Amino acid sequence: MRPRPWLRALLFGAVSCLCLCTLPAPAAGADDAAATPAPDAVEKAQSLFKKGAALYESKRYALALEQFRASYAAVASPNSRLYIARCLADLGEHAEAYLEFDQVAAEAASRAKAEPRYVQTEQTAQLERDDLARKIALVTVTVAHPEAATSLAIAGKDVPRERWGKPFPIKPGKTEVVLRTRTTSIPQTLELSVGEAKTVALDADQTDPGGAPVLLDEGAGLPESEAPSARAHLRPYAYAAGGVGVAGLAVFTVAGLMANSTYGDLAETCRGPCPVDRKDDVDAGKAQKTVANVGVVVGAIGLVAGTTLLVLSFTGGSAGEPQRTPASTQLLVGPGFAGLRGTF
């Protein structure tokens, strides 16, 4: 973690002195045989570093960045590069700063094998890099079967092969990963939040038996003639409505027969107005008639709705087709009568 503001004034001088002391150290190559920098290059690097340190302490980060970069160009010291990364972070260039901290840690680790004083630089770069990761998002892309022509881009930036399979910093939000081969591009769209990390596995050899490239984020579509209706989900409701309609008509039939039987018996026995002792039979007949009327209404509505939904489930068009006039049904109820009037 970077020093708190109230400590920086006390520590900055000591850190700057330490960095300046390490500037003239020889740069270790792969075979540890790099030449020692020339004295004038060391003097120039130290002078530029001092200017950058003063500007950095006064929070003039853009100007300090120029001085630290010039110092690093004169003598490639991990300590100069550490301050380059810090300037980028303070300027809000978090993704670029993350990559720079990562490079500082790798460079310092390589130099620390022969120059132990860079161990502290490596640890500091790692801590500040990991702290910065909380402000950005990281995506790791692994590539299987790459060819010489295969390339990778993340958020519009080309990613060198040495960073494939390693966390790559991006701004939180939507981003696109594109793997390009000799014949096609394989895109992946991701959405990451602040501090989130994701891993994406891509295969550069995604081809069908005929050799035609297949994009990872696209699925094979059905031929137009085989595509299911857009309203196929209405079919279960059609069956349910039809069942309700059949049940309603069944109730109408049974209750109607019962009502006819009751009224026929009353008409035969009473032969005019029925006496008070037959009131229960009269009420039963009225109830049966009411149930019959309700049954026919429910049955008719259920059958019309079921038929309409069933037709729509087979003939539903795509979103681009003009909408058809929906079926409408009007319920007509009168004394001793119930019916439906519909339009389609």
Beta strands, then each sheet from edge to edge (+ up, - down):
strand 1: 137-144
strand 2: 151-154
strand 3: 157-158
strand 4: 167-170
strand 5: 173-180
strand 6: 185-192
strand 7: 197-203
strand 8: 328-334
strand 9: 337-343
sheet 1: 4+ 1- 7-
sheet 2: 3+ 2- 5+ 6-
sheet 3: 8+ 9-
end
